[in-house]
Amino acid sequence: MTGSAFGEIRRHNVEMVPALYELESDLLVPSEYTRGPWQDDAQHGGPPSGLLGRAVEAALPEGFAVGRITVNLLKPVPLTPLETTVSVTRLSRRLVRVQAELSSDAGRVADATALALSEQRGLQPDWLPSESNRLVDEAAAIVAPNWQADPEQLAYHRDSLELRVVEGAFGDAGPAVMWAKMRFPLVRGEVTSPLCRVLTVADLGSGISSAYGAGADVGMINADLSLAVTRPLTGDWVRLSSTTRVASHGIGLCVSHIADEFGHVGEVTQSLLAVSTNS
């Protein structure tokens, strides 16, 4: 079954749930489309990362843009209403630090620290790499693995994203290249920003690239996600070229080069911990 055909079958609920979150007063209420692959009552790391990016951008002074944002996933994010809090520190005339927290009724579940820089217009570089990525020509639509215990249960990685793979495959050891696009807005009634579109899919790098094959009985947990941005994403599609390396003591790193159809956008790193799925 092709990815597009599968998507049509599973979109029976899209009109009823056309966004990942509903904004109710100051709370962000998750839909089932945010569910992660490992716990039925917890979210995937992508949507909460997008919420933290949304909070950071809302707090930016005029004329500043995020150069780097690091998200720490402190504990499983529950499928319950969430609240964001933000603080801004002016480091200098051209540097601002923004810190955001994401909390549920059980306390803080994730946080982020962003470095924002003042934008300088008209500074055209003397050298730019010649880059382009042809989405249609190089990528094939795929269906993400069904990791849920209940195959009818909605899951973010499978039902909220459109995926196209260039190199590699879920469950194969080695690097991978994949395109990803959100099917729904992050928050109902809002346009999802370029930064948030990247953040919601950035941790897919450690999902499709791996140091272990499917038969190794080893899972990879990412504790954080750090995105460095050179320019805003253009369009809806995000291209991840990802490589995961793990040392013998179980600590690893995934590095993903982020691009759109016009070239380089930024870099993502994920700190990883290998764990035995039999323990």
C-alpha positions in Angstrom: 0.0 0.0 0.0 1.4 3.4 -0.9 1.8 6.2 1.6 -0.8 8.3 -0.1 -3.4 5.5 -0.2 -2.7 4.7 3.5 -3.0 8.4 4.3 -6.5 8.6 2.7 -7.7 5.6 4.8 -6.4 7.0 8.1 -7.7 10.5 7.5 -11.2 9.6 8.6 -10.8 11.9 11.6 -8.8 14.7 10.1 -11.8 17.1 9.8 -12.7 16.5 13.4 -9.1 17.0 14.6 -7.4 19.4 12.2 -4.6 20.4 14.5 -2.2 18.9 17.0 -3.3 21.1 19.8 -6.4 23.1 20.8 -5.8 26.4 22.6 -8.2 26.7 25.6 -7.5 29.8 27.7 -3.8 29.5 28.5 -3.7 25.7 28.1 -2.7 23.7 25.0 -4.8 20.6 24.8 -3.2 17.8 22.8 -5.1 15.6 20.3 -4.5 11.9 19.8 -2.5 12.9 16.8 0.4 13.8 19.1 0.7 10.3 20.6 4.2 8.8 20.6 5.2 5.3 19.6 6.3 3.9 23.0 3.6 4.8 25.6 -0.1 5.0 24.8 -0.6 7.9 27.2 2.4 10.0 26.2 3.2 12.3 23.3 5.9 12.0 20.6 8.8 14.4 21.2 8.1 16.4 18.0 4.8 18.3 18.9 6.1 19.4 22.4 9.3 20.7 20.7 7.1 22.7 18.4 5.2 24.2 21.3 8.5 25.3 23.0 9.6 26.9 19.7 6.2 28.7 19.5 6.6 30.0 23.0 10.2 31.2 22.3 9.2 33.0 19.1 6.3 34.8 20.8 8.7 36.3 23.3 11.3 37.5 20.9 12.0 41.2 20.8 11.4 42.9 17.4 14.2 42.4 15.0 15.6 39.2 16.6 15.6 35.7 15.2 16.5 32.3 16.8 20.0 31.2 15.9 20.0 28.1 18.1 17.4 26.3 20.3 18.0 23.3 22.5 15.0 21.3 23.8 15.4 19.0 26.8 12.9 16.2 27.1 12.8 15.7 30.8 10.1 13.0 31.1 7.3 11.5 29.0 4.9 14.3 28.0 1.4 13.2 28.9 -1.7 13.4 26.7 -3.1 16.1 29.0 -3.3 19.9 28.8 0.0 21.7 28.8 1.1 25.2 29.8 4.1 27.2 28.6 6.1 29.8 30.6 8.8 32.0 29.2 11.6 34.3 30.4 13.8 36.6 28.4 17.3 37.8 29.3 19.0 40.5 27.3 22.6 39.4 27.1 23.8 42.3 24.9 22.6 44.7 22.3 22.6 41.9 19.7 22.1 38.8 21.8 19.0 37.6 23.7 18.5 34.4 25.7 15.0 33.0 25.8 14.0 30.2 28.2 10.7 28.3 27.9 9.2 25.6 30.0 6.4 23.1 29.2 4.4 21.8 32.2 1.5 19.5 32.8 -0.5 18.9 36.0 2.3 16.6 37.0 4.9 19.4 36.8 7.6 20.4 34.2 8.0 17.9 31.4 10.3 19.7 28.9 12.2 23.0 28.6 14.1 24.9 26.0 16.9 27.5 25.8 17.2 29.6 22.7 19.9 32.1 21.6 18.4 34.9 19.5 20.4 37.3 17.4 19.6 40.7 16.0 18.9 40.5 12.3 21.3 42.5 10.0 19.9 43.3 6.6 21.7 43.7 3.3 24.8 41.7 4.3 25.1 39.4 1.2 27.9 36.9 1.6 30.6 36.6 -1.0 30.2 32.8 -1.2 27.1 30.6 -1.0 27.0 26.8 -1.8 25.0 25.8 -4.9 22.3 23.6 -3.5 18.9 22.3 -4.5 16.9 19.2 -3.5 14.2 17.8 -5.8 11.5 16.3 -3.6 9.5 14.7 -6.3 12.4 13.3 -8.2 14.4 11.8 -5.4 11.9 10.6 -2.8 9.4 7.8 -2.5 6.3 8.0 -0.2 6.4 5.5 2.7 4.2 4.3 5.5 5.9 4.7 8.9 6.1 1.5 11.1 3.2 0.6 13.3 4.9 0.6 16.7 1.7 1.0 18.7 0.3 -1.9 20.7 -3.1 -1.2 19.2 -2.8 -0.9 15.4 -5.9 1.2 15.3 -4.5 3.8 17.7 -3.5 7.1 16.2 0.2 8.0 16.3 2.1 11.2 15.5 4.9 9.6 13.5 2.4 7.7 11.3 -0.8 9.7 11.1 0.3 13.4 11.5 3.2 13.4 9.1 3.8 12.7 5.4 7.1 10.9 4.9 9.2 10.3 1.8 12.5 8.3 2.0 15.5 8.9 -0.2 18.0 6.6 1.5 17.8 4.1 4.3 14.7 2.7 6.0 13.1 2.4 9.4 14.7 -0.6 11.1 17.9 -0.6 9.0 21.3 0.2 10.5 23.1 3.1 8.9 22.5 6.7 7.8 19.3 7.8 6.1 17.8 10.7 4.1 14.1 11.5 4.5 11.6 14.3 3.7 8.9 15.0 6.3 5.8 17.3 6.3 3.2 18.1 8.9 -0.3 17.2 7.9 -1.9 19.5 10.4 -1.2 22.9 12.0 0.6 22.8 15.4 -2.2 24.8 17.0 -5.7 25.2 15.6 -6.3 28.6 14.0 -2.6 29.4 13.8 -0.1 29.3 11.0 2.8 27.1 12.0 6.0 29.0 11.7 9.0 27.8 9.7 11.0 27.2 13.0 8.1 25.2 14.5 7.7 23.1 11.3 11.4 22.1 11.6 11.2 21.4 15.4 8.2 19.2 15.1 10.0 16.8 12.7 13.7 17.3 13.8 13.9 14.3 16.1 12.9 11.9 13.3 16.6 11.7 12.4 17.4 9.3 15.2 14.3 7.3 14.3 15.2 6.5 10.7 19.0 6.5 11.0 20.4 4.0 13.5 23.5 2.2 14.7 21.5 -0.9 15.3 19.3 -3.0 13.0 15.8 -4.1 13.8 16.9 -7.5 15.1 19.3 -6.0 17.7 16.8 -5.6 20.5 18.2 -2.2 21.3 16.3 1.0 21.5 17.6 4.6 21.3 16.3 7.3 23.7 17.0 10.9 22.8 17.3 13.1 25.8 17.6 16.4 24.0 17.4 18.1 20.6 19.5 21.1 19.5 18.7 23.0 16.3 21.0 25.6 14.8 19.4 27.7 12.1 21.0 29.6 9.3 17.7 30.7 7.5 14.0 30.1 7.8 12.5 27.0 6.1 10.8 27.7 2.8 7.7 25.6 2.1 6.2 22.8 4.1 8.7 20.0 3.5 11.8 19.4 5.7 14.7 17.2 4.4 16.7 15.4 7.0 20.1 13.8 6.1 20.9 11.9 9.3 23.7 9.8 10.8 23.7 8.1 14.2 26.8 7.0 15.9 26.9 5.0 19.2 29.9 4.1 21.3 30.3 0.8 23.1 29.2 2.3 26.4 25.8 3.0 24.9 26.0 6.8 24.5 25.5 8.2 21.1 24.8 11.2 18.9 22.6 11.7 15.8 23.5 14.6 13.5 20.9 15.7 10.9 21.5 18.2 8.1 18.3 20.1 7.6 17.3 21.5 4.2 14.3 22.4 2.0 14.0 22.3 -1.8 16.3 25.4 -2.0 19.1 24.1 0.1 20.6 24.2 3.6 18.5 25.4 6.5 20.3 24.2 9.7 21.8 21.4 11.7 20.2 19.2 14.4 22.0 17.2 17.1 20.4 14.6 19.4 22.1 13.1 22.5 21.2 9.4 22.6 21.2 6.6 25.1 21.1 3.0 23.9 18.9 0.7 26.1 18.2 -3.0 25.8 14.5 -3.7 24.9 14.8 -7.0 26.8 15.6 -5.5 30.2 
